[in-house]
Each structure stands twice: as structure tokens, then as C-alpha cells.
Amino acid sequence: MQEGIQVPDIPREDRVALDPSSTALVVVDMQNDFAHPDGVLYSEDANTVLPAVRALLTAAREERLRIVFTQDWHTDDDPEFAIWGEHAKAGTWGAEVVDELTPHEGEMRIKKLRYDAFYGTSLDHVLRQWGVTDVVVAGTVANICVLHTAGSAALRYYRVVVPEDAIAAITPFDKVAALRQVTFLYRGSVTTTAGIAFN
């Protein structure tokens, strides 16, 4: 292990202004297996960020944003189980969005096969149909599904905004690493839930 590695500064924006008509909120994998204490891959941090994600949802609904919930959705023989063990199996309680964030009628659910919510799904097609140019990405896990989804959005030339108080991580290092990639590699914006202004 290398000693004395300096963590680069992560640029943060106090306020990010977004047009509601061209912005979507993507809530990543806030599912029972990750965010409920009885979940098989429960992370306490995912439970901790629930109030911030709920506040984002409230603001997005008030401003009539398009809202997308992603759900890890695996079959019995999914090769990802070799990495993480069985989790978020299709049709099970563990794969459902936690009760505190239950999607409303008309809000989209994207059932994803891998970390990246764009991979093998209709997400890009749907966002473009809606005229979305900016995406706010929240949820869990910061350096895995949140980062891969945010990065994939940026590579498709969506503007990416990540409210750091609304993303959960397994360790503090993982969260910092994800935010570094969002800002440095993908030129996304890091702010807070309160820093997002719809106008």
C-alpha cells in the first residue's frame, strides 16, 4: 500500500441551475437489497441518504421533471453473482424500490442488467424522446452503479449533476473516488440537494 497519496480537490458548485423541461432525475438502485436493513447487500450509507433522495424526488415532482428509477434485475444464473453473491433477483422483494421512495404512477422503472443503467436498456432512447439534456443522478452505490450510469450519460453527451448528499457509498474512499471521476473524467457537476435550483 502506498503511503502519502494526496486526494485531489473535487470542485463543488454551491448552485446548479437546471431547466425542469429538459432535466431528468435518475434514482439509481434504491432497492431493498441495498437500502433496507434486511437486504442482502445492505449499506448503512444507503439508508442514511434516503432523506436527501426523498427531498430530490419531492422537488422533482413539484417541478414536473421526468423521473426514472433504476433497478438491478438479475436472473438465477447471472454471472454478477460470482462477484457479489445473489442479490436483486427479478421479481423478489430485494429487487423492489424501498417503500420510502415508492415510484408514482407515470414514473419510469428501468430494469438493468449491469452497473450501467444504459447498458442493454431503453434509457437513452426514452430520455431523448423526452427531450432531456441534463440528468441528476442519485442513489447507490457511488463508485459502482451511480458512477457507471453517470459516466455512461456523460459519454452520450448529457450534462451530469451529482448531489453528493444523495449518493451512498460502501466506504468514504469509494465516494471520493466516484466524485473525482464525475468531475475530472466526465466533467460533471457535484453539488448538494439544496444546491440544485430548477428555473
N, C-alpha and C positions, 0 to 999 in steps of 0.2 A: 504494500500500500504506500502510495506517495504521500509524503507529509508536506504541509505548507501550500496546498493548492488554493489559489485565490478564487473566490466566487466572483464572476464578473457582475458589474452593476446591471440590474434589469430596469430598463426605462419604464416608468409608470406614468399614466396620464390621469390627472385629477378629474377630468371631464371628457367624455367621448360623446359627441352629438350624433344621433342616428335618426334617419328618416323612417318612421314606422311603416310607410308604404313599401319600402324596399329592404326591410330587415326581417330576418327570421331568428327566433330563439331555438337553439338546438340543445335539448336536455339529454345528456349522454348517460345511459345505463344506470339511472337511479332506481335500481331494481332490488327486490327483496334479498337476493343472494349477495348483494354488495352493500346495501344500505340499511338492512334490518338486522337487529342483533341475533336473530335466528338464522341468518343467511350463511351459506357455507363458505363464502369468501368475504364475510363482513369486515368492513373497515370502520373503526370508530369515527374517523375523519369524515366519512361519507354521511354519517348521522349528524355530525357537527355542522355541516354546510347546508343541511335541509332548510333552515330558516332563510338563508340567503337565496337559495334556489326558489323557494316558495315566494319570496319577495319579487324576484325577477319575473316569475310567472304572473303574479298579480299585476305588475306594471305592464307586462307584455299584453295581457288580456285587456287591460284598460285602454291600451293604445291600439288594439286590434292587430297586433303583429301575427304573422304566421308562426305557429309553434309546432315543433317536431320533437317527439320523444324517441330516442333510440333504445332498442332492447337487444342485448346479447340473446341469441336464439339458436341453441345448438341441438343437433341430433345425437342419438345414443352413441354413435361411433366417432364423434368429432375428434380429429387429431389434436385440437387445442387442449383436450383433457389430459394429454401427456404432460403438458406444462403446468396447468392449474388444478387438475382434478376435475371431477364432474361439477358443472355449475350451469345455471341459466338454461336448463333443458327445456326445449319447446313445450309449451302448454302447462308447465308446472308453476306452482306458487313462487318459486325462486326467480322465475323469469319475468314476473309481473312487476310493474312500476309500484313503488311503495305507496301505501294508502294516502300519505300526506301530500302526494303530488299527483293524484289521480288525474289523468288527462280528461279534458272536457270534450263534449261532442264537437266534431269537426277538427280537432287537433290530430295531427298525423302521428302514427306509430311506424317507425322503420325497424323491421326485424333484421338485425345484421349478423353476418356470418363470422366476421373477424373484428379486429380492433377498430378498423377504419369504417365509419358508417357509410361511406360512399362505395366501398368495395362490394360489388355484386348486388347492389340495391338500386332503387329508383330515386335516391335522394337528390342527385344533381338534376335529373330531369324535372322533378317536382319543383325544386327551388327556382329553376329557370322559367318554368311555366308561371310561377307566381311573380316573376319579375324581381326576385331577390338578388341584391348585390352585396349585402352585408350580413354576416352571421355572428350572433353572440353564442359562444359555446360554453356551457356549464355542465357540471356533473362529476362523474368519476370513471376511471381513475386518471389522475392528472397526466402522468407520463406514459399512459398506455392508450386507452380509448379516447380520452379527451384530446391528447396531443396528436394522435394519428388522424382523428377526424378534423381537427383544426388545420393540421398540415395539408391534408387532402383538399380541404376547402380552399386554402391559400393557393395551392398548385392549380386549382381551377379558377383562380383569379377572383375569388370572393374576398372581400375585406373581412378580416377575422378580429373579433374582440373577445377577450377572455377576462371576466371578472374574477380576480384571484380569490376572493372570499367565497365564491360559489363553485370552486373546484376542489375535490378531495384527493388526497394522496395517501399512499401507504406510509411514506416517511417524508420528513421535511426536505431531504435532499431531492427526492423524486419530484416534489412540487417545484422547487427552484429550477431543476433541470428542465422541466416542461416549460416553465415561463421563459427561460433563456432561449429555448428553441422557438417558441412562438414569436418572440420579439426579434431575435437575431437572424434566424434562418428563414422565417416566414413573414417577417415584417408586420406582424400583427400588433394589436394594441392590448396592453394589460392595464386594467383599471379595477374599480370595485363596483359592486352592485349599485351603490349610491352614486357612483360617478357616471353611470350611463344615463344620458338625457335624450329623451325622444322629442323631436321637434320637427 
